[in-house]
């Protein structure tokens, strides 16, 4: 029973991440020191989350 709940929660988490990614595909300009780049917003958010 416990494994089933973990599976259900995992599937829900994956679905939420996919929905989040699909809704944030617009390109944004990122400027850091002397570096400038255009990249999808979802990538900017994920990088920000990873680096804290």
C-alpha positions, -999 to 999 in steps of 0.1 A, spaced: 0 0 0 28 24 9 46 17 -24 14 25 -43 11 59 -26 47 67 -35 40 58 -71 8 79 -73 27 109 -58 56 104 -82 33 104 -112 15 135 -100 48 153 -95 59 144 -130 26 156 -144 29 189 -126 65 194 -138 54 187 -174 25 212 -172 49 238 -157 74 233 -184 48 235 -212 35 268 -198 69 284 -195 84 280 -230 87 318 -237 123 330 -243 137 355 -218 169 375 -219 193 366 -191 221 390 -182 248 381 -157 279 403 -155 291 405 -191 271 375 -202 238 377 -221 217 349 -235 182 341 -247 167 309 -232 134 294 -223 119 306 -190 116 271 -177 153 265 -181 161 297 -163 138 287 -134 152 252 -132 188 265 -132 179 290 -105 163 263 -84 194 240 -88 218 267 -77 196 280 -49 
